[in-house]
Amino acid sequence: MIQLVIFDLDGTLLNTIADLADSTNYALNQHHFPLHPTESYRFFVGNGINKLFERALPEGEKTIENIANIRKSFLAYYSEHNMDRSEPYPGIPVLLQTLHEKGIKLAVASNKYHEATCELIKHYFPHIPFAAVFGQREGITPKPDPTIVHDILAITHTEPGNTLYVGDSGVDMQTANNSRVTACGVTWGFRPRAELEQFHPHHIVDHPEDILRIIR
């Protein structure tokens, strides 16, 4: 019986790709590196922002110094523009409210840096009482390492067998597998269905309301 649903953030709850692309392109431009179309960022994100910058930098320029410089410019810009064009996917607010009303515990596990994760959740879902919201924290290995899920299970006093993990990428499916929780891939996010299928999740859904059928 599912008692807890853990959601990824970017590409699962929120469509944030335009703001992530705009902010990274701003940072790249500040340091005279070539920019990328928004669509390319669908495959740059998912492993934390340092990996995002590494992927966005040209070959031969993926140095620790360049990543640090891009990160600094990105954070300054994104902190002011992370809600310019981001929005919940259709059906997500209703799904969260319905799950809450059914007594299901809700949590967020994201590789977005922790401060922005908390800020976006508070802004877009102010009436949803999430039991735990975690982004990427200093000293904690990012997904697909299972630590973030284990922390949520401990806080919510929930067993892996009673937990559903919902995400849009291969990283999310690996995270669920590594955590020994039930995996649910969603097709409305940043990555193609084929990427999800590679990891053989228990479920793949095309619409948020389909998750309610899994809970039942």
Summary of the structure (lengths in Angstrom):
residues: 216
radius of gyration: 16.8
end to end distance: 8.5
largest distance: 52.9
contacts: 730
relative contact order: 0.18
helix: 46%
strand: 17%
